[in-house]
Amino acid sequence: MAITEDKALAALSSVRIPNGDRDIVSAGRLTDLQFSGDTVTAVIGIDPVEAKDFLPVQEAAQMALAALDGVGQARVILTAHKSAPSPKSAPRPSPHQARRPEGYQGDSEIGTVIAISSAKGGVGKSTLAVNLAAALTKMGKTVGLLDADIHGPSAPRLLGLLGKQAGTVSAHDRKLIKPFEAYGIKAMSIGFLTDDDGPVVWRGPMVQGAISRMLWDTYWGKLDYLLIDMPPGTGDAQLGLAQDIKPAAAVIVTTPQDLALADARKGARMFEKVSIKLAGLIENMNQFVCSDCGAAHDIFGKSAGQSEADKLAIPYLGSAPLSMAVRESCDAGRPIALGDGPEAEIFASLALKMIDAL
């Protein structure tokens, strides 16, 4: 079995730097990776004063590569030819992050790319992303949605496309993935490329590459906006996505709960570190509205969206309640923003404020 770059990167991602909480790939220490037959050579950049501390790292990296199927010889070289990054500096992209394909690229006709991020799962980010896309479409905009949550794709269900398998189309001398269209929204998700119930067991570099390629290898055509439903967290995949794709702006989604707010701050700082504008903050599920009596309940605590946005010095775009109507629309695979009720008006307002903040 031939050794691949993805497998080598996945193996090296298990090797930690000395006295650090990051691996040699995400820390930017891997400066080269070469393949020749069954021999793989990895080059790790260090400062000369770190040579002794990195000897165990060199050995661990060599063992990790040697254990891979298809590797006959593994070589790991420590070099000080380039200064290594400071442990306290902002993360640098891996030199083997996803590379843009030659020729026509899927995002070449997209006007504005916006990342919808939460840094924490379970706050309704995907529901918001789909309904923001629907609200923009209802305004007459041409919109795409890239479901970048490799491990938990939601777009197929939220758009009524569960069980669909993506096909290809020839365009501009390339064979590209043909996105599905639902309610006027062009959508792409890993869920269209895998079995419905099959888990995607991938590590950071592979996830990062898959997300970028879904953007570049999909025939989106001409779009006013592409919304990216970001995976939760602030690790390799999120940093790599931000650096590979460089969206025009990001929207932070949170709930009033303290745990969600803490992760929202981490997400905001991540985008700031990679110089991506924050278009604002949306507070989701700030209240539960009873479908029987209409009473509103603060099930996740009192609203804190405005004060949190003020602390982050970013616009507060507004809030969206949790209601039975929203839940039912999600299960039915038809975004509630397409309708004419109060929830649709809320998502329309959020979408307008979002594009005004760009």
C-alpha positions in Angstrom: 0.0 0.0 0.0 1.5 3.3 -1.1 2.1 5.9 1.6 0.2 9.2 1.1 0.7 12.7 2.4 -2.5 12.6 4.4 -1.5 9.4 6.2 2.0 10.8 7.0 0.5 14.1 8.3 -2.0 12.2 10.4 0.8 10.2 12.0 3.0 13.2 12.6 0.0 15.0 14.2 0.4 12.6 17.1 3.9 13.9 17.9 3.9 16.7 20.5 6.5 19.5 20.7 8.5 19.6 24.0 6.8 21.4 26.9 3.9 22.3 24.6 0.3 21.4 24.1 0.5 21.2 20.3 1.8 18.8 17.7 4.6 19.4 15.3 2.2 19.9 12.3 -0.2 22.4 13.8 2.8 24.2 15.5 4.3 24.9 12.1 7.5 22.8 12.9 7.1 20.5 9.9 9.0 22.3 7.2 9.2 19.6 4.5 7.8 16.2 3.7 9.2 14.1 0.9 8.4 10.7 -0.6 10.7 8.5 -2.7 9.5 4.9 -3.3 8.9 3.5 0.1 11.1 6.1 1.9 9.5 9.1 3.6 11.6 12.0 4.9 10.3 14.6 7.3 12.1 17.8 8.2 11.4 19.5 11.5 12.5 23.1 12.0 14.1 24.0 15.4 16.2 26.7 17.0 19.8 25.5 17.7 19.2 25.8 21.4 16.3 23.3 21.2 18.4 20.5 19.6 18.7 18.4 22.7 15.0 18.8 23.7 13.9 17.8 20.2 15.8 14.5 20.1 12.9 12.6 21.6 10.6 14.3 19.1 12.8 13.2 16.3 12.6 9.6 17.5 8.9 9.7 18.1 8.2 11.2 14.6 10.5 8.5 13.0 8.6 5.7 14.8 5.2 7.2 13.9 6.1 7.2 10.2 7.8 3.8 10.2 4.7 2.3 11.6 2.6 3.2 8.6 1.8 0.6 5.9 3.9 1.1 2.8 6.9 2.7 4.6 10.1 0.8 4.2 12.3 3.6 5.7 11.5 6.6 7.7 13.9 9.6 8.1 13.4 12.6 10.3 15.8 15.5 10.1 16.1 18.3 12.6 17.2 21.6 10.9 17.9 25.1 12.1 18.1 26.6 8.6 14.9 28.4 9.3 14.1 30.0 12.7 11.4 28.1 14.4 8.2 29.9 15.6 8.0 31.1 19.2 5.7 28.9 21.3 3.7 32.0 22.2 3.3 33.3 18.6 0.1 32.9 16.6 -0.2 29.5 14.9 1.3 29.2 11.4 -0.3 27.1 8.7 1.2 23.7 7.9 3.4 23.8 4.8 1.3 20.9 3.6 -2.1 22.4 4.0 -4.5 21.9 1.2 -3.3 23.3 -2.1 -5.5 25.0 -4.7 -6.0 22.9 -7.9 -4.7 24.0 -11.3 -7.1 25.8 -13.6 -10.7 26.8 -12.8 -11.5 26.8 -9.1 -15.0 26.5 -7.6 -14.9 29.8 -5.7 -13.7 31.9 -8.6 -17.2 33.4 -9.2 -18.2 33.8 -5.6 -18.7 37.4 -4.4 -18.4 37.1 -0.6 -17.6 34.2 1.6 -18.9 34.3 5.2 -17.9 31.8 8.0 -20.7 31.0 10.5 -18.8 29.8 13.6 -19.6 28.9 17.2 -16.4 27.2 18.5 -18.9 25.1 20.5 -21.3 22.4 19.4 -24.9 22.4 20.3 -25.7 26.1 20.0 -27.7 25.8 16.8 -25.1 27.2 14.5 -26.1 24.9 11.6 -29.8 25.9 12.0 -28.8 29.6 11.9 -26.5 29.1 8.9 -29.2 27.4 6.8 -31.8 30.0 7.7 -29.5 32.9 7.1 -28.9 31.4 3.6 -32.6 31.0 3.1 -33.3 34.5 4.2 -30.7 35.9 1.7 -32.2 33.8 -1.1 -35.6 35.1 -0.2 -34.2 38.6 -0.7 -33.2 37.7 -4.3 -29.5 36.9 -3.6 -27.7 33.9 -5.2 -26.5 31.9 -2.2 -24.5 28.8 -1.5 -24.0 26.8 1.7 -20.8 24.8 2.4 -21.4 22.4 5.3 -17.9 22.2 6.7 -18.7 20.0 9.7 -17.0 16.9 8.5 -17.8 14.8 11.6 -21.4 16.0 12.0 -22.9 17.3 8.8 -26.3 18.8 9.2 -27.1 20.5 5.9 -28.5 17.3 4.2 -31.2 17.0 6.9 -31.9 20.7 7.3 -32.4 21.2 3.6 -34.4 18.0 3.0 -31.6 16.4 1.1 -30.9 13.4 3.4 -29.7 10.4 1.5 -28.6 12.3 -1.6 -25.3 11.4 -3.2 -23.3 14.0 -5.1 -22.5 13.6 -8.8 -20.0 15.4 -11.1 -20.2 17.9 -13.9 -17.6 18.8 -16.6 -16.9 22.5 -16.6 -13.9 24.7 -17.7 -11.9 21.6 -18.6 -12.3 20.1 -15.1 -14.5 17.5 -13.6 -16.1 19.2 -10.6 -18.6 18.2 -7.9 -22.2 19.2 -8.7 -23.8 20.9 -5.7 -27.4 20.1 -4.8 -29.9 22.9 -4.9 -32.8 23.2 -2.4 -35.1 26.3 -2.1 -32.7 28.2 -4.3 -29.7 27.4 -2.1 -26.7 25.6 -3.7 -25.4 23.2 -1.0 -22.4 21.0 -0.6 -21.6 18.7 2.4 -19.5 15.7 3.2 -22.9 14.1 3.8 -23.4 14.0 0.1 -20.1 12.1 -0.3 -20.4 9.4 2.4 -23.0 7.0 3.7 -25.7 8.5 5.9 -24.8 6.6 9.0 -21.1 6.2 8.3 -18.8 8.1 10.6 -15.9 10.1 9.1 -12.9 9.1 11.2 -10.3 11.6 10.1 -7.7 13.7 11.9 -6.9 17.4 11.6 -4.9 17.7 8.3 -7.3 15.4 6.4 -10.3 17.3 7.6 -8.7 20.6 6.7 -7.9 19.4 3.2 -11.4 17.9 2.6 -13.1 21.2 3.5 -10.9 23.3 1.3 -11.3 20.9 -1.6 -15.1 20.9 -1.2 -14.9 24.6 -1.9 -12.4 24.5 -4.7 -13.7 21.4 -6.5 -17.4 22.2 -6.4 -19.0 23.9 -9.3 -20.7 26.8 -7.4 -21.0 29.0 -10.4 -21.8 32.7 -9.8 -22.9 33.4 -6.2 -23.5 36.6 -4.3 -22.8 34.9 -1.0 -21.4 31.6 0.2 -22.0 30.8 3.8 -19.6 28.2 5.5 -21.1 26.3 8.4 -17.9 25.9 10.3 -17.1 22.8 12.4 -17.1 23.4 16.2 -13.8 24.1 17.9 -10.7 26.2 17.3 -8.1 23.5 16.3 -6.3 22.5 13.2 -9.3 22.2 10.9 -10.7 25.6 11.9 -7.4 27.4 11.6 -6.5 25.7 8.4 -9.9 26.5 6.9 -9.6 30.2 7.9 -6.1 30.4 6.4 -6.8 28.3 3.2 -10.1 30.1 2.3 -9.8 33.5 3.9 -13.5 34.3 4.2 -14.4 38.0 4.0 -15.9 37.9 7.5 -17.0 35.6 10.3 -20.2 35.6 12.4 -20.0 34.2 15.9 -23.0 32.2 17.2 -23.5 31.6 20.9 -26.3 31.0 23.5 -26.6 33.0 26.7 -25.0 30.1 28.7 -21.7 30.9 30.3 -20.0 27.9 28.7 -21.1 28.9 25.2 -20.0 32.5 25.8 -16.5 31.4 26.9 -16.1 29.3 23.7 -17.5 32.2 21.6 -14.6 34.4 22.9 -12.1 31.7 21.9 -13.6 31.6 18.4 -13.5 35.4 18.1 -9.8 35.4 19.1 -9.0 32.7 16.6 -10.4 34.8 13.7 -8.6 37.9 15.0 -5.3 36.0 15.0 -5.7 35.1 11.3 -6.8 38.6 10.4 -10.4 37.7 9.5 -13.0 40.4 10.1 -15.8 39.7 12.7 -19.1 40.8 11.2 -20.8 40.3 14.5 -22.4 38.1 17.1 -25.7 36.3 17.1 -27.3 35.0 20.3 -29.3 31.9 19.4 -31.9 30.2 21.6 -31.9 33.2 23.9 -35.4 32.3 25.0 -37.8 29.4 24.6 -41.2 30.5 23.4 -44.1 28.2 24.5 -46.3 27.2 21.5 -49.3 26.9 23.8 -49.3 30.1 25.9 -46.7 32.2 24.1 -44.7 32.7 27.3 -40.9 33.2 26.9 -38.5 31.3 29.2 -34.8 32.0 29.7 -33.8 28.4 29.7 -30.1 29.1 29.1 -30.0 32.2 31.3 -30.6 35.9 30.8 -29.6 37.4 27.4 -26.0 38.4 27.4 -25.4 38.8 23.6 -25.2 42.6 23.6 -22.8 42.8 26.5 -20.6 40.0 25.1 -20.5 41.8 21.7 -19.5 45.0 23.4 -16.7 43.2 25.3 -15.4 41.8 21.9 -15.9 45.2 20.2 -18.0 43.7 17.4 -21.5 44.4 16.2 -24.4 42.6 18.0 -26.6 41.3 15.1 -29.5 40.2 17.3 -31.0 37.1 18.8 -33.2 34.2 17.7 -35.5 32.3 20.0 -36.0 28.5 20.4 -39.5 27.5 19.4 -41.4 24.4 18.4 -41.9 26.0 14.9 -38.1 26.2 14.4 -37.6 22.6 15.6 -40.4 21.3 13.3 -39.0 23.1 10.3 -35.6 21.6 10.9 -37.0 18.1 11.1 -39.1 18.7 8.0 -36.0 19.9 6.0 -37.5 23.2 5.1 -35.9 26.4 6.6 -38.4 28.4 8.5 -36.9 31.6 7.1 -38.7 30.8 3.8 -42.0 31.5 5.4 -43.8 34.6 6.6 -44.1 34.1 10.3 -42.3 35.9 13.2 -39.3 33.5 13.0 -38.9 34.3 9.3 -38.8 38.0 10.1 -36.1 37.4 12.7 -33.9 35.6 10.3 -34.5 38.2 7.6 -33.4 40.9 10.1 -30.3 38.9 11.1 -29.3 38.4 7.5 -29.7 42.1 6.6 -27.6 43.1 9.6 -25.0 40.6 8.7 -24.4 41.8 5.2 -24.6 45.4 6.3 -21.7 44.7 8.7 -19.4 43.3 6.0 
